[in-house]
């Protein structure tokens, strides 16, 4: 679940964006702000993974705020949402991950969220340090979340697949799903949990289901029919 803050001096614009985000799903709007000062307060109070930021507002501009956020150790991803296209170059100068022009289209917003997920997977503190305890032979090891491509459940165990090995975990797939959801993992099937950062190809197959090709993996991962819609939203498709 991505935690979002909406910053815009116009209340109808904030309401419209909130509606679109809630319609897409897997995004929680934790706060709204009407100016830069309020945005800073909301970020301190609520945290946030992504900030949807207008540019022209009373007082300091959104560009100034984005520049200041860039000096944080773990800044939120910044997506500008504005009525004007001429500020795009300046927006990317302050490391915005995307630039949306009002009125925002759902498909375009989904693509921006996909970029946000990739940013968060690469830059958040937790993703850089989280490790999962596993077993290999008679050894107890720790595997970093960013090394795991997918996890397959078999009997009462889970098998973690990396680019060069497979590891056993006595933790259930449901427990691993809860632990790894913040690190961009998605339950695509009752037996499979996938690192979305490793998905290279999504192939439709018969019966309205999908099949995933993962980086460095020969085995194709199935997607159950009831997980298809959620996976497409998660990938911004």
C-alpha positions as a Python dict, from the first residue, in 0.01 Angstrom:
ca = {
    (1, 'X'): (0, 0, 0),
    (2, 'X'): (149, 336, -108),
    (3, 'X'): (96, 619, 141),
    (4, 'X'): (26, 944, -45),
    (5, 'X'): (2, 1314, 40),
    (6, 'X'): (-186, 1549, -196),
    (7, 'X'): (-70, 1912, -205),
    (8, 'X'): (-284, 2160, -402),
    (9, 'X'): (-433, 2497, -307),
    (10, 'X'): (-762, 2407, -480),
    (11, 'X'): (-988, 2177, -278),
    (12, 'X'): (-1177, 2039, -585),
    (13, 'X'): (-846, 1937, -743),
    (14, 'X'): (-746, 1753, -425),
    (15, 'X'): (-1083, 1577, -412),
    (16, 'X'): (-1062, 1468, -776),
    (17, 'X'): (-713, 1326, -735),
    (18, 'X'): (-810, 1147, -414),
    (19, 'X'): (-1106, 989, -596),
    (20, 'X'): (-882, 867, -881),
    (21, 'X'): (-625, 722, -643),
    (22, 'X'): (-891, 541, -440),
    (23, 'X'): (-1043, 405, -761),
    (24, 'X'): (-707, 263, -870),
    (25, 'X'): (-650, 100, -531),
    (26, 'X'): (-340, 8, -329),
    (27, 'X'): (-294, 377, -245),
    (28, 'X'): (-386, 534, 87),
    (29, 'X'): (-417, 913, 93),
    (30, 'X'): (-288, 985, 444),
    (31, 'X'): (-309, 1367, 426),
    (32, 'X'): (-391, 1673, 216),
    (33, 'X'): (-235, 2019, 220),
    (34, 'X'): (-318, 2352, 57),
    (35, 'X'): (33, 2502, 59),
    (36, 'X'): (399, 2423, 117),
    (37, 'X'): (392, 2499, 491),
    (38, 'X'): (101, 2261, 545),
    (39, 'X'): (269, 1999, 327),
    (40, 'X'): (578, 1999, 547),
    (41, 'X'): (363, 1964, 859),
    (42, 'X'): (162, 1677, 708),
    (43, 'X'): (480, 1496, 607),
    (44, 'X'): (618, 1526, 961),
    (45, 'X'): (290, 1411, 1117),
    (46, 'X'): (189, 1133, 880),
    (47, 'X'): (495, 1033, 681),
    (48, 'X'): (430, 941, 320),
    (49, 'X'): (580, 748, 32),
    (50, 'X'): (461, 976, -248),
    (51, 'X'): (373, 1344, -264),
    (52, 'X'): (142, 1463, -543),
    (53, 'X'): (243, 1825, -571),
    (54, 'X'): (98, 2128, -749),
    (55, 'X'): (349, 2389, -867),
    (56, 'X'): (174, 2726, -852),
    (57, 'X'): (40, 2788, -502),
    (58, 'X'): (22, 3090, -270),
    (59, 'X'): (354, 3148, -98),
    (60, 'X'): (636, 2910, -187),
    (61, 'X'): (601, 2706, -506),
    (62, 'X'): (589, 2329, -536),
    (63, 'X'): (927, 2340, -710),
    (64, 'X'): (1084, 2494, -399),
    (65, 'X'): (932, 2224, -181),
    (66, 'X'): (1055, 1946, -409),
    (67, 'X'): (1404, 2094, -400),
    (68, 'X'): (1396, 2096, -18),
    (69, 'X'): (1262, 1739, -2),
    (70, 'X'): (1554, 1625, -213),
    (71, 'X'): (1787, 1708, 74),
    (72, 'X'): (1620, 1453, 304),
    (73, 'X'): (1794, 1119, 356),
    (74, 'X'): (1483, 929, 249),
    (75, 'X'): (1259, 1174, 59),
    (76, 'X'): (914, 1078, -68),
    (77, 'X'): (873, 1031, -440),
    (78, 'X'): (747, 1356, -595),
    (79, 'X'): (488, 1355, -873),
    (80, 'X'): (389, 1699, -997),
    (81, 'X'): (22, 1752, -1087),
    (82, 'X'): (-33, 2088, -1254),
    (83, 'X'): (-243, 2268, -1513),
    (84, 'X'): (69, 2392, -1691),
    (85, 'X'): (305, 2189, -1908),
    (86, 'X'): (583, 2448, -1933),
    (87, 'X'): (738, 2362, -1595),
    (88, 'X'): (822, 2002, -1685),
    (89, 'X'): (1195, 2063, -1736),
    (90, 'X'): (1222, 2240, -1399),
    (91, 'X'): (1030, 1958, -1233),
    (92, 'X'): (1278, 1695, -1343),
    (93, 'X'): (1566, 1921, -1239),
    (94, 'X'): (1443, 1875, -880),
    (95, 'X'): (1424, 1496, -929),
    (96, 'X'): (1049, 1453, -969),
    (97, 'X'): (968, 1102, -1087),
    (98, 'X'): (676, 1215, -1306),
    (99, 'X'): (481, 1518, -1426),
    (100, 'X'): (104, 1501, -1480),
    (101, 'X'): (-103, 1769, -1650),
    (102, 'X'): (-460, 1834, -1533),
    (103, 'X'): (-714, 1694, -1595),
    (104, 'X'): (-537, 1374, -1491),
    (105, 'X'): (-628, 1058, -1682),
    (106, 'X'): (-652, 729, -1490),
    (107, 'X'): (-417, 542, -1724),
    (108, 'X'): (-154, 812, -1696),
    (109, 'X'): (-186, 816, -1318),
    (110, 'X'): (-138, 439, -1306),
    (111, 'X'): (188, 474, -1498),
    (112, 'X'): (307, 739, -1252),
    (113, 'X'): (227, 506, -962),
    (114, 'X'): (429, 233, -1132),
    (115, 'X'): (728, 468, -1138),
    (116, 'X'): (667, 549, -771),
    (117, 'X'): (677, 180, -678),
    (118, 'X'): (1008, 135, -855),
    (119, 'X'): (1147, 444, -681),
    (120, 'X'): (1034, 319, -341),
    (121, 'X'): (1173, -28, -402),
    (122, 'X'): (1514, 121, -478),
    (123, 'X'): (1530, 402, -225),
    (124, 'X'): (1341, 332, 96),
    (125, 'X'): (1536, 262, 412),
    (126, 'X'): (1356, -60, 489),
    (127, 'X'): (1411, -206, 144),
    (128, 'X'): (1783, -147, 173),
    (129, 'X'): (1819, -333, 502),
    (130, 'X'): (1547, -601, 531),
    (131, 'X'): (1663, -963, 524),
    (132, 'X'): (1473, -1293, 547),
    (133, 'X'): (1602, -1591, 751),
    (134, 'X'): (1632, -1910, 542),
    (135, 'X'): (1795, -2253, 547),
    (136, 'X'): (2040, -2407, 301),
    (137, 'X'): (2183, -2748, 382),
    (138, 'X'): (2264, -2733, 751),
    (139, 'X'): (2318, -2357, 752),
    (140, 'X'): (2099, -2071, 868),
    (141, 'X'): (2132, -1775, 630),
    (142, 'X'): (1987, -1429, 574),
    (143, 'X'): (1873, -1330, 224),
    (144, 'X'): (1813, -965, 131),
    (145, 'X'): (1466, -891, -4),
    (146, 'X'): (1604, -733, -320),
    (147, 'X'): (1776, -1063, -408),
    (148, 'X'): (1451, -1262, -401),
    (149, 'X'): (1279, -1306, -740),
    (150, 'X'): (981, -1512, -627),
    (151, 'X'): (865, -1744, -352),
    (152, 'X'): (682, -2073, -409),
    (153, 'X'): (482, -2259, -146),
    (154, 'X'): (513, -2638, -134),
    (155, 'X'): (351, -2851, 135),
    (156, 'X'): (418, -2672, 466),
    (157, 'X'): (726, -2487, 344),
    (158, 'X'): (821, -2191, 125),
    (159, 'X'): (1105, -2184, -126),
    (160, 'X'): (1276, -1850, -197),
    (161, 'X'): (1424, -1825, -547),
    (162, 'X'): (1711, -1586, -620),
    (163, 'X'): (1909, -1543, -942),
    (164, 'X'): (2149, -1823, -853),
    (165, 'X'): (1996, -2042, -582),
    (166, 'X'): (1689, -2167, -395),
    (167, 'X'): (1642, -2146, -19),
    (168, 'X'): (1403, -2312, 223),
    (169, 'X'): (1189, -2119, 470),
    (170, 'X'): (969, -2275, 736),
    (171, 'X'): (757, -1957, 738),
    (172, 'X'): (422, -1984, 554),
    (173, 'X'): (360, -1797, 230),
    (174, 'X'): (85, -1594, 399),
    (175, 'X'): (330, -1476, 666),
    (176, 'X'): (592, -1390, 404),
    (177, 'X'): (329, -1202, 204),
    (178, 'X'): (249, -981, 504),
    (179, 'X'): (617, -920, 572),
    (180, 'X'): (719, -849, 211),
    (181, 'X'): (423, -644, 85),
    (182, 'X'): (601, -314, 169),
    (183, 'X'): (894, -427, -47),
    (184, 'X'): (695, -448, -371),
    (185, 'X'): (604, -818, -350),
    (186, 'X'): (263, -931, -477),
    (187, 'X'): (69, -1254, -423),
    (188, 'X'): (-13, -1363, -780),
    (189, 'X'): (-135, -1714, -697),
    (190, 'X'): (-214, -1922, -389),
    (191, 'X'): (131, -2080, -429),
    (192, 'X'): (336, -1785, -560),
    (193, 'X'): (460, -1451, -424),
    (194, 'X'): (650, -1238, -676),
    (195, 'X'): (897, -949, -654),
    (196, 'X'): (736, -701, -897),
    (197, 'X'): (1074, -539, -964),
    (198, 'X'): (1180, -863, -1135),
    (199, 'X'): (883, -891, -1373),
    (200, 'X'): (1003, -857, -1733),
    (201, 'X'): (707, -987, -1933),
    (202, 'X'): (335, -1038, -1875),
    (203, 'X'): (176, -1287, -2115),
    (204, 'X'): (-200, -1354, -2146),
    (205, 'X'): (-292, -1723, -2159),
    (206, 'X'): (-615, -1915, -2201),
    (207, 'X'): (-894, -1875, -1949),
    (208, 'X'): (-831, -1507, -1878),
    (209, 'X'): (-517, -1567, -1673),
    (210, 'X'): (-159, -1446, -1709),
    (211, 'X'): (193, -1584, -1703),
    (212, 'X'): (496, -1393, -1577),
    (213, 'X'): (853, -1400, -1703),
    (214, 'X'): (1098, -1290, -1436),
    (215, 'X'): (1452, -1161, -1480),
    (216, 'X'): (1702, -1447, -1479),
    (217, 'X'): (1436, -1718, -1434),
    (218, 'X'): (1348, -1998, -1675),
    (219, 'X'): (1035, -2102, -1488),
    (220, 'X'): (720, -1907, -1575),
    (221, 'X'): (504, -1796, -1284),
    (222, 'X'): (124, -1836, -1318),
    (223, 'X'): (-124, -1566, -1216),
    (224, 'X'): (-463, -1687, -1096),
    (225, 'X'): (-771, -1532, -1255),
    (226, 'X'): (-882, -1355, -938),
    (227, 'X'): (-538, -1191, -901),
    (228, 'X'): (-516, -1054, -1255),
    (229, 'X'): (-689, -718, -1195),
    (230, 'X'): (-488, -645, -882),
    (231, 'X'): (-160, -735, -1051),
    (232, 'X'): (-232, -506, -1347),
    (233, 'X'): (-299, -219, -1108),
    (234, 'X'): (19, -293, -916),
    (235, 'X'): (224, -288, -1236),
    (236, 'X'): (47, 19, -1376),
    (237, 'X'): (-87, -176, -1677),
}
